[in-house]
Each structure stands twice: as C-alpha cells, then as structure tokens.
Amino acid sequence: MGLDSRNHDGNIESDTGRIEVEESNFNIHGGHRFLHFLKTIKNIKKGDGMIEILHVSDLHLGKNAYTNGSAKSLLKAVSERYPFAGKDNTYLLVTGDVTDHGKNGEYELAGQALSPFTDRIFITPGNHDYGSWGGTDYTEEKAKHFDDPFASALGFKHPFFAKKVFARQLQDEFGNTLVMIGLNSCAKEGPGDFAQGEVGEEQRKELADILAGYNGKKIPKILFLHHIPNREAALPDVMTLKDWEELMEVIGDKIDVLAFGHQGRLGVATKGKYGTEGEQIRPMKLRLLGGGSKSALRKTWVLDANDSVAEQCCYSIRWDGEEIKPEMIMLGVPDVPSPVKP
C-alpha cells in the first residue's frame, strides 16, 4: 500500500506499519501542510514517497567468465539492497554496452540477469550491443535485436534503432513528476566508426522540442545515453561522440542529470614542456557540469557509470519534489573468484 493510501478509519499504512494520524491533519486547505507532514514522519521507510533511479552501465555480459560474474554480482547487490517489491517508483537505469559483442547468446544472458527488473527498467544501447570486434563490427541484425526481442522482453519498448528520442514522465504518490529522456548515441556505421558515437541532427532537434515543452516548469529531467556527452575521449577518432558539442548546445542548462557510460579514458591537458595531452581514468564520482545555472533545478549532475561493474557501485538519483539527490552507493565486492593469470 502506498504512503498516501488511507484505510477506512482515516489512518495511514506503510511498509513499516500503521501510522496514527489525527483527523484534523486531513482538513488543511490545499493539502500542502499535510504533504509536508507525511514527508517528515520519521518512521516511514527510506525511499517511499519519492522517485528513485538506480544507475549502472557497461555490464559487457559475454566478455568472459569473470566479467559475467561481476556484472551479475552487481545486479544482485542492487536488487538485494533496493528490493523493488512494493516500491512502484524505483527503477533501474542501464546506459548501454549490456553485451560485449551483441550476439544472441549474450542478449539471452543479459535478459536473464536483468529479468528481476522487468517493467522497471530504462535502457539504451551501446556500441558493443550493436557489434563485435571491440564494438565496431556493426550489423543491422544485432542493432535491431537490442530493441526487440531483448529490451521489449524486459518491458522497455522503444524504437532506438530508428534513432527516436525516448521520453517518459514518472510520477509518485504525491504528484511529484520527473522526466526520463533517452538517446541512441550509436553511430550505426560499422568498422569505420571504431567506438565513436553520434546522436545525429534528427535526435537533437527532437530533444530540443521536448526540452522546450518543459520551459518554466519545476520538473527535473534525466538525460541518459551511452557515449560521453560533454567532452572528448582520450582518443577522439576512436571513442568520442562525434557531435558532442552540438548536443551540449541543445542541452544547455535544461537538464538536471546527465547519465552515461562507455569505456575509455578522458583526454586531459597537461602542463608539460610540449603541452602534450594526457589521459584520465574515470572512477565513479559525483560531478557537476561546469557553467550551470544557479537556479535550484539547473545544477546539472554528471553521472559517469562506466566503472560500475569494476567498482561494484551504482548511483542513486532521488526526487522528492524538492531536490534532486544523487548519491554514489558502494555495494561491496564481486561475488566471483578473481581471474587467475596464466
């Protein structure tokens, strides 16, 4: 029973038990003080009465036994720490590279591993899901397989292959609304694109129209895709999203959370004698997008989940109607033997 559910005697029930409420609390004009009352009851279980998104990425199921075990261990830890039963507003977000080569057997393995999250999952393809040979051997068959039967069997039905923007509003028991927006950043070109990605003009225009529809509304927006959206990778001709600068012009300060994955290091300028470029690893960490607006809902969080399997870590993004609350959650160590070097 949800937190706003009332039984016949005027009291409220929650997962933690029955909460006694005097009848006068229900007769407050507009209901705003009553809403605040509910949110401040100390014995309501954490996570109730709000929308929560749990973000992981780059599972690479099918790569090898150790990666398979580590990815399954991560998903098991997420489901155990955040049981979805009875929590209609808890979701899993996976930002691509679910498989390692896009093979049918790998999709089957991924479907089994993600089945506990059926109908409660947001997912977008990565370059590895569209092909093998390091994610660059694109085939139309593999790309279409991601949408259907793989994602559709998990309850996520969207034509990402057609490069259409995904958008869905979520709403909790109190009417708090959050928007999930997904992009397909796979270039769909084959060996010539290496592991680069491209959102494309059509998706960028569609995204601009969606964002314009929320101008002036206090509704946070989470934008998710696979490739790094806000800067070049260390190897620009191999790993970078080709149109990342054009995408960031569309995004501006209109997004509250940027969620992504994609393997590879970031290019960073060094202060060496020759001004050469170095590389930076990408640990799980809460980051803010530079140059964001000071308004409450325009502080853009950057959640890079590339290393979620290796670190056995996920991001939690919570929205309670007042503030977006991202958090990095350490889930333990992989429940799988470490690989043994030959």
VODODREN-8797 format. One record per atom (N, C-alpha, C): x, y negated, z negated. Coordinates in steps of 0.1 Angstrom, whole numbers, padded with zeros to 4 digits, always signed. Example, Ala and Ser with C-alpha at 12.3 -4.5 7.8 and 13.67 -1.06 7.14 Angstrom:
// VODODREN-8797
+0132+0057-0078+0123+0045-0078+0132+0033-0078+0128+0022-0071+0137+0011-0071+0129+0000-0079
END
This chain:
// VODODREN-8797
+0008+0012+0000+0000+0000+0000+0009-0012+0000+0005-0022+0008+0013-0034+0009+0012-0043-0003+0021-0052-0005+0021-0061-0017+0008-0070-0017+0002-0073-0006-0009-0082-0006-0022-0074-0007-0021-0061-0009-0033-0053-0010-0039-0054-0024-0052-0056-0024-0059-0056-0037-0068-0044-0039-0068-0039-0051-0078-0029-0053-0091-0035-0058-0101-0027-0061-0115-0032-0064-0116-0040-0076-0106-0039-0086-0107-0047-0098-0099-0060-0098-0093-0063-0086-0086-0076-0085-0072-0076-0088-0066-0064-0090-0052-0063-0093-0044-0059-0081-0031-0060-0082-0023-0057-0070-0015-0044-0073-0013-0036-0062-0005-0024-0064+0007-0025-0054+0019-0020-0059+0031-0020-0051+0037-0006-0052+0049-0005-0045+0056+0008-0046+0061+0010-0060+0062-0001-0068+0068+0000-0082+0057+0002-0092+0045+0002-0088+0034+0004-0098+0024-0007-0097+0015-0007-0107+0004-0017-0107+0008-0029-0114+0005-0041-0108+0008-0054-0114-0005-0061-0118-0006-0064-0131-0017-0071-0136-0017-0085-0133-0028-0090-0127-0029-0104-0123-0042-0110-0127-0042-0121-0134-0055-0127-0139-0063-0132-0127-0076-0132-0127-0084-0136-0116-0082-0150-0112-0078-0159-0121-0076-0173-0118-0065-0175-0108-0056-0165-0107-0045-0167-0097-0050-0165-0083-0061-0160-0081-0066-0158-0067-0074-0170-0062-0077-0179-0071-0086-0190-0067-0078-0204-0066-0066-0203-0061-0058-0215-0059-0060-0220-0044-0063-0232-0043-0066-0238-0029-0054-0235-0020-0057-0230-0008-0047-0227+0002-0039-0215+0000-0038-0209-0012-0031-0197-0014-0016-0199-0015-0011-0211-0014+0004-0213-0014+0010-0209-0028+0004-0214-0038+0009-0211-0052+0008-0196-0055-0003-0190-0050-0004-0175-0052+0007-0168-0044+0010-0172-0032+0021-0166-0024+0034-0167-0032+0037-0179-0037+0049-0181-0045+0049-0172-0057+0037-0170-0063+0036-0162-0075+0041-0148-0072+0035-0143-0060+0039-0129-0056+0053-0127-0054+0060-0137-0047+0074-0136-0044+0083-0137-0056+0078-0142-0067+0087-0143-0078+0084-0133-0089+0075-0124-0087+0073-0113-0097+0085-0104-0097+0091-0103-0108+0104-0096-0109+0104-0082-0107+0093-0075-0109+0093-0060-0108+0088-0055-0094+0088-0064-0084+0085-0060-0071+0098-0054-0065+0097-0043-0058+0109-0037-0053+0115-0046-0042+0128-0047-0043+0136-0055-0033+0133-0050-0019+0130-0060-0010+0128-0056+0004+0113-0056+0008+0104-0056-0002+0090-0056+0000+0086-0071+0003+0076-0072+0011+0071-0086+0013+0080-0094+0022+0089-0088+0030+0097-0096+0039+0101-0087+0050+0106-0093+0061+0111-0085+0073+0126-0083+0071+0130-0071+0074+0144-0067+0072+0149-0059+0085+0160-0064+0091+0166-0057+0102+0179-0052+0098+0182-0039+0101+0195-0033+0098+0202-0031+0111+0214-0037+0112+0221-0038+0125+0234-0029+0125+0235-0020+0135+0247-0012+0137+0249-0013+0152+0261-0008+0156+0264-0008+0171+0275+0002+0174+0276+0005+0187+0287+0013+0192+0289+0026+0185+0278+0034+0186+0279+0047+0180+0287+0057+0188+0288+0055+0201+0296+0063+0210+0294+0078+0208+0282+0083+0206+0279+0097+0205+0283+0104+0217+0290+0115+0215+0295+0123+0226+0310+0121+0229+0316+0112+0222+0331+0109+0224+0339+0121+0219+0338+0125+0207+0344+0136+0201+0338+0140+0188+0342+0151+0182+0335+0156+0170+0336+0146+0159+0347+0139+0157+0349+0130+0146+0340+0118+0148+0339+0112+0160+0331+0101+0162+0316+0105+0160+0312+0117+0165+0299+0121+0164+0295+0122+0149+0304+0128+0141+0302+0130+0127+0301+0116+0120+0310+0107+0123+0310+0094+0117+0297+0086+0120+0293+0087+0133+0281+0079+0137+0269+0085+0129+0268+0098+0129+0256+0105+0122+0257+0102+0107+0269+0101+0101+0270+0098+0087+0265+0084+0084+0269+0074+0093+0264+0060+0092+0249+0060+0092+0243+0066+0102+0228+0066+0103+0221+0072+0091+0227+0083+0087+0222+0090+0075+0222+0081+0063+0234+0074+0061+0235+0065+0050+0225+0053+0050+0223+0048+0062+0213+0037+0064+0199+0042+0060+0195+0054+0065+0182+0059+0062+0180+0063+0047+0191+0067+0040+0190+0070+0026+0190+0058+0017+0198+0048+0021+0198+0035+0013+0186+0027+0015+0180+0027+0028+0169+0019+0031+0158+0029+0037+0152+0037+0028+0141+0046+0033+0130+0038+0039+0126+0041+0052+0116+0034+0059+0102+0037+0055+0100+0048+0048+0086+0053+0044+0080+0042+0035+0068+0037+0039+0061+0028+0032+0065+0013+0033+0075+0011+0042+0080-0002+0045+0078-0006+0059+0067-0012+0062+0063-0014+0076+0072-0025+0083+0079-0032+0075+0087-0044+0081+0102-0042+0080+0106-0029+0080+0120-0026+0080+0123-0019+0094+0134-0024+0100+0137-0019+0114+0152-0017+0115+0156-0008+0124+0170-0006+0128+0172-0013+0142+0184-0020+0143+0188-0026+0155+0201-0020+0159+0202-0014+0171+0214-0008+0177+0218-0016+0190+0230-0022+0190+0233-0031+0201+0243-0024+0211+0238-0013+0216+0245-0007+0228+0256+0003+0225+0261+0009+0236+0271+0020+0235+0266+0030+0225+0254+0034+0227+0249+0045+0219+0256+0058+0222+0258+0060+0235+0266+0072+0240+0280+0067+0245+0288+0077+0248+0301+0074+0253+0303+0075+0268+0295+0083+0274+0296+0085+0289+0282+0084+0296+0272+0082+0289+0258+0081+0295+0253+0095+0301+0259+0106+0296+0255+0119+0300+0242+0123+0294+0234+0132+0300+0222+0137+0295+0223+0143+0281+0234+0151+0280+0236+0158+0267+0239+0148+0256+0246+0137+0259+0249+0126+0249+0236+0119+0245+0228+0116+0255+0215+0110+0252+0206+0118+0243+0207+0132+0245+0199+0141+0237+0204+0140+0223+0218+0140+0221+0224+0139+0208+0220+0126+0201+0221+0115+0209+0217+0102+0203+0202+0102+0199+0194+0108+0207+0180+0108+0204+0177+0115+0191+0184+0126+0189+0183+0134+0176+0188+0126+0164+0199+0119+0166+0205+0112+0155+0196+0100+0151+0189+0094+0161+0181+0082+0159+0166+0085+0156+0163+0098+0157+0148+0101+0155+0142+0097+0142+0150+0096+0131+0143+0091+0118+0138+0077+0119+0143+0070+0129+0139+0056+0131+0129+0053+0142+0123+0064+0147+0113+0063+0158+0102+0053+0154+0099+0045+0164+0089+0034+0163+0093+0023+0154+0105+0023+0149+0110+0012+0140+0124+0008+0145+0127+0008+0158+0140+0006+0163+0140-0004+0174+0150-0013+0174+0153-0021+0186+0166-0017+0191+0167-0016+0204+0179-0010+0210+0182-0016+0224+0194-0018+0227+0198-0024+0240+0210-0016+0246+0211-0015+0259+0221-0006+0265+0235-0013+0264+0245-0005+0264+0259-0010+0265+0265-0004+0278+0277-0009+0281+0283-0004+0294+0286+0011+0294+0289+0017+0282+0292+0031+0281+0279+0039+0284+0267+0033+0280+0255+0040+0283+0252+0041+0298+0258+0032+0305+0255+0032+0320+0265+0039+0328+0276+0045+0321+0285+0052+0329+0297+0058+0321+0305+0067+0327+0316+0073+0320+0329+0066+0325+0340+0073+0324+0353+0068+0327+0355+0054+0320+0355+0055+0307+0357+0042+0299+0345+0033+0300+0334+0038+0304+0322+0029+0305+0321+0021+0318+0329+0025+0328+0329+0017+0341+0323+0025+0353+0321+0038+0351+0316+0045+0363+0301+0045+0363+0295+0034+0367+0281+0031+0366+0274+0040+0376+0262+0046+0372+0253+0052+0381+0239+0048+0377+0231+0047+0387+0217+0042+0385+0209+0053+0377+0212+0065+0379+0206+0076+0371+0208+0074+0356+0221+0072+0352+0224+0070+0338+0217+0058+0333+0217+0047+0340+0212+0035+0336+0197+0036+0333+0190+0042+0343+0175+0044+0341+0172+0053+0330+0181+0063+0327+0179+0073+0317+0178+0066+0303+0185+0055+0301+0185+0048+0289+0171+0043+0285+0164+0037+0295+0151+0032+0293+0141+0043+0291+0142+0053+0299+0132+0064+0299+0139+0076+0305+0140+0087+0298+0133+0090+0285+0139+0087+0272+0152+0082+0272+0158+0080+0259+0151+0070+0250+0151+0057+0253+0146+0047+0244+0131+0049+0242+0124+0052+0253+0109+0054+0252+0105+0065+0242+0113+0075+0241+0110+0086+0232+0112+0081+0217+0120+0071+0215+0121+0065+0202+0111+0054+0199+0102+0052+0208+0091+0042+0206+0095+0029+0211+0106+0027+0217+0111+0014+0222+0109+0015+0238+0099+0008+0243+0096+0009+0257+0098-0005+0263+0108-0006+0271+0111-0019+0278+0120-0016+0290+0117-0023+0302+0125-0021+0314+0138-0029+0314+0147-0025+0306+0160-0032+0306+0167-0030+0319+0165-0018+0326+0172-0016+0339+0168-0027+0349+0156-0032+0348+0152-0043+0357+0157-0057+0353+0165-0057+0342+0171-0070+0337+0160-0079+0333+0150-0074+0325+0140-0082+0319+0143-0085+0305+0140-0097+0300+0143-0100+0286+0132-0094+0277+0136-0088+0266+0127-0082+0257+0124-0093+0246+0111-0095+0242+0107-0104+0232+0095-0098+0224+0097-0098+0211+0086-0093+0203+0085-0101+0190+0073-0105+0186+0071-0112+0173+0068-0101+0162+0075-0103+0151+0072-0094+0139+0066-0103+0128+0057-0097+0121+0050-0105+0110+0048-0096+0098+0051-0102+0086+0050-0094+0074+0036-0096+0068+0034-0091+0056+0021-0092+0049+0016-0106+0046+0026-0115+0045+0023-0129+0041+0021-0138+0054+0023-0132+0065+0022-0141+0077+0035-0147+0082+0046-0143+0075+0059-0148+0079+0063-0141+0092+0067-0149+0102+0070-0144+0115+0084-0146+0119+0089-0136+0126+0103-0136+0131+0102-0130+0146+0111-0135+0154+0111-0131+0168+0124-0123+0172+0122-0112+0177+0134-0104+0182+0135-0105+0197+0146-0109+0203+0148-0112+0217+0160-0103+0221+0158-0095+0231+0169-0086+0236+0173-0089+0250+0186-0088+0253+0191-0090+0267+0198-0077+0271+0198-0074+0284+0206-0064+0290+0219-0071+0296+0230-0069+0289+0243-0075+0293+0251-0066+0302+0246-0055+0307+0254-0046+0315+0254-0051+0330+0266-0051+0336+0267-0057+0349+0261-0048+0360+0260-0035+0358+0255-0026+0368+0262-0027+0382+0275-0027+0381+0283-0028+0394+0292-0016+0396+0296-0008+0386+0304+0003+0388+0319+0000+0385+0328+0008+0390+0342+0007+0386+0348-0007+0388+0343-0015+0397+0348-0029+0399+0346-0038+0387+0336-0035+0379+0334-0045+0368+0341-0041+0355+0348-0029+0356+0355-0024+0344+0345-0023+0332+0348-0030+0321+0338-0030+0310+0332-0044+0308+0333-0052+0319+0327-0065+0318+0312-0064+0318+0305-0075+0314+0291-0075+0315+0286-0088+0321+0273-0089+0324+0267-0101+0330+0252-0101+0326+0248-0112+0320+0234-0114+0317+0226-0117+0330+0231-0126+0338+0225-0130+0351+0216-0142+0350+0214-0148+0361+0206-0160+0361+0191-0158+0358+0186-0147+0363+0172-0144+0360+0169-0143+0345+0177-0135+0338+0175-0133+0324+0177-0147+0316+0187-0154+0321+0190-0167+0314+0178-0177+0315+0172-0177+0327+0160-0185+0329+0148-0181+0321+0146-0167+0320+0136-0162+0312+0138-0165+0298+0150-0163+0293+0154-0166+0279+0151-0181+0276+0155-0190+0285+0152-0204+0283+0137-0207+0281+0129-0201+0289+0115-0203+0288+0109-0198+0275+0114-0186+0271+0110-0180+0258+0114-0190+0246+0126-0195+0246+0130-0203+0236+0123-0217+0236+0119-0222+0248+0112-0234+0248+0098-0233+0242+0093-0221+0243+0080-0219+0237+0079-0219+0221+0091-0219+0215+0092-0220+0201+0098-0233+0196+0099-0243+0205+0104-0256+0200+0095-0262+0190+0101-0266+0179+0094-0273+0168+0087-0263+0159+0088-0250+0161+0082-0240+0152+0092-0234+0142+0088-0233+0130+0097-0227+0120+0096-0212+0120+0101-0207+0131+0101-0192+0134+0115-0188+0138+0122-0181+0129+0136-0177+0133+0136-0167+0144+0147-0167+0151+0149-0159+0163+0162-0151+0162+0162-0138+0164+0174-0130+0165+0176-0126+0180+0187-0129+0185+0190-0126+0199+0200-0114+0198+0197-0103+0205+0206-0092+0205+0210-0087+0219+0222-0083+0221+0228-0078+0233+0240-0070+0230+0246-0064+0240+0258-0056+0237+0271-0064+0238+0274-0071+0248+0287-0078+0250+0288-0090+0241+0301-0094+0239+0304-0105+0231+0298-0118+0238+0289-0125+0232+0282-0136+0239+0288-0150+0238+0297-0152+0228+0301-0165+0225+0316-0168+0228+0323-0159+0234+0337-0162+0238+0343-0151+0246+0355-0153+0252+0361-0143+0260+0368-0132+0251+0369-0121+0257+0376-0110+0250+0391-0112+0253+0399-0103+0247+0414-0105+0249+0418-0102+0263+0410-0094+0270+0413-0090+0284+0401-0095+0292+0401-0108+0297+0390-0114+0303+0385-0107+0315+0393-0101+0323+0389-0094+0335+0384-0080+0333+0384-0076+0320+0381-0062+0317+0369-0061+0307+0369-0069+0297+0359-0068+0286+0349-0079+0285+0351-0090+0291+0344-0103+0288+0330-0103+0295+0320-0109+0289+0308-0112+0295+0310-0123+0305+0308-0120+0318+0312-0129+0329+0305-0143+0327+0293-0144+0323+0285-0156+0322+0283-0161+0308+0292-0158+0299+0290-0161+0285+0289-0176+0283+0296-0185+0290+0295-0199+0288+0281-0204+0293+0276-0199+0304+0262-0203+0308+0252-0198+0298+0254-0186+0293+0244-0181+0283+0244-0190+0270+0256-0194+0266+0257-0202+0254+0250-0216+0256+0251-0221+0268+0244-0233+0271+0229-0232+0269+0223-0220+0273+0209-0218+0271+0206-0216+0256+0214-0209+0249+0212-0207+0235+0213-0220+0227+0223-0228+0229+0225-0240+0221+0224-0237+0207+0215-0245+0200+0213-0242+0186+0199-0237+0183+0193-0230+0193+0180-0225+0193+0178-0211+0187+0189-0204+0184+0189-0191+0179+0195-0191+0164+0189-0182+0156+0193-0181+0142+0203-0170+0140+0203-0160+0148+0212-0149+0146+0216-0144+0160+0229-0142+0162+0234-0136+0174+0240-0122+0170+0234-0111+0175+0238-0098+0171+0243-0090+0183+0255-0084+0182+0261-0077+0193+0271-0067+0188+0278-0060+0198+0288-0051+0195+0299-0052+0206+0302-0041+0213+0311-0040+0224+0326-0039+0219+0332-0028+0222+0346-0026+0218+0356-0036+0224+0367-0037+0218+0378-0046+0224+0381-0057+0214+0393-0063+0216+0397-0073+0207+0394-0087+0214+0395-0097+0205+0392-0111+0210+0406-0118+0213+0406-0126+0223+0417-0134+0226+0418-0146+0217+0430-0148+0211+0432-0160+0202+0445-0167+0206+0444-0180+0206+0456-0188+0210+0466-0187+0199+0479-0186+0202+0489-0186+0192+0498-0199+0193+0506-0201+0183+0514-0213+0183+0528-0210+0186+0530-0199+0194+0544-0195+0197+0550-0205+0207+0563-0203+0209+0571-0211+0218+0565-0213+0232+0559-0202+0237+0554-0203+0251+0539-0204+0251+0533-0206+0240+0518-0208+0239+0511-0195+0244+0516-0184+0242+0510-0171+0247+0497-0168+0239+0489-0160+0245+0477-0156+0238+0479-0143+0230+0473-0143+0218+0474-0131+0210+0461-0123+0210+0460-0113+0202+0448-0106+0200+0443-0105+0186+0430-0105+0184+0425-0105+0171+0415-0093+0169+0417-0085+0159+0407-0074+0157+0394-0080+0152+0384-0071+0151+0370-0077+0148+0364-0069+0137+0368-0071+0124+0362-0064+0113+0348-0069+0111+0340-0061+0104+0326-0065+0100+0327-0077+0091+0321-0088+0094+0322-0100+0086+0310-0110+0089+0305-0117+0079+0295-0127+0082+0302-0140+0088+0298-0144+0099+0304-0156+0106+0293-0165+0110+0297-0178+0111+0287-0188+0116+0292-0193+0130+0283-0196+0139+0286-0202+0151+0290-0216+0150+0302-0220+0155+0307-0234+0154+0298-0244+0161+0296-0255+0155+0289-0266+0161+0274-0265+0160+0269-0257+0150+0255-0255+0148+0249-0267+0142+0236-0269+0143+0228-0280+0137+0228-0278+0122+0225-0289+0115+0225-0289+0100+0211-0285+0096+0201-0285+0105+0187-0282+0100+0187-0267+0095+0177-0265+0086+0177-0253+0078+0177-0240+0087+0169-0240+0098+0168-0229+0106+0177-0229+0118+0186-0237+0118+0195-0238+0130+0210-0236+0127+0212-0228+0116+0225-0224+0112+0226-0210+0118+0234-0209+0129+0234-0196+0137+0244-0186+0131+0239-0175+0127+0248-0164+0122+0253-0156+0133+0266-0152+0133+0272-0143+0143+0275-0130+0137+0268-0120+0141+0269-0106+0135+0275-0097+0145+0288-0094+0144+0295-0086+0153+0297-0072+0147+0289-0062+0152+0288-0049+0146+0297-0039+0153+0306-0043+0161+0315-0034+0169+0321-0023+0160+0325-0027+0148+0332-0017+0139+0323-0010+0129+0310-0010+0131+0301-0005+0121+0304+0010+0118+0307+0018+0128+0309+0032+0126+0322+0034+0118+0333+0028+0123+0346+0030+0116+0346+0025+0101+0339+0014+0099+0338+0009+0085+0327+0014+0077+0318+0022+0084+0306+0028+0077+0298+0016+0070+0295+0007+0078+0289-0006+0073+0278-0010+0083+0268-0018+0077+0258-0024+0086+0255-0038+0081+0248-0045+0089+0243-0058+0085+0229-0057+0081+0225-0064+0071+0210-0065+0068+0207-0080+0070+0196-0082+0078+0191-0095+0081+0177-0096+0075+0175-0104+0065+0162-0105+0059+0155-0119+0061+0142-0119+0062+0135-0131+0064+0123-0131+0055+0122-0140+0045+0111-0141+0036+0102-0153+0038+0103-0159+0049+0095-0171+0052+0102-0184+0048+0113-0183+0041+0120-0195+0036+0134-0196+0042+0141-0185+0043+0155-0185+0047+0159-0172+0053+0167-0173+0064+0173-0161+0069+0185-0157+0060+0185-0144+0056+0195-0140+0046+0203-0128+0052+0214-0130+0059+0222-0119+0064+0231-0114+0053+0235-0102+0053+0243-0096+0043+0251-0084+0050+0263-0082+0046+0271-0071+0051+0270-0060+0040+0266-0048+0044+0263-0037+0035+0274-0026+0037+0282-0023+0027+0291-0012+0028+0284+0001+0023+0284+0011+0032+0276+0023+0029+0284+0035+0025+0298+0034+0024+0306+0045+0019+0316+0049+0029+0320+0062+0028+0330+0067+0037+0323+0078+0046+0328+0081+0058+0321+0091+0066+0321+0104+0060+0309+0111+0061+0308+0124+0055+0312+0134+0066+0325+0134+0070+0330+0142+0080+0345+0143+0078+0351+0155+0081+0366+0156+0079+0373+0147+0088+0384+0141+0084+0393+0133+0092+0399+0141+0103+0401+0134+0115+0407+0141+0126+0421+0145+0122+0426+0157+0127+0439+0161+0124+0448+0159+0137+0459+0153+0136+0467+0150+0147+0474+0163+0151+0475+0166+0164+0482+0178+0169+0497+0179+0165
END
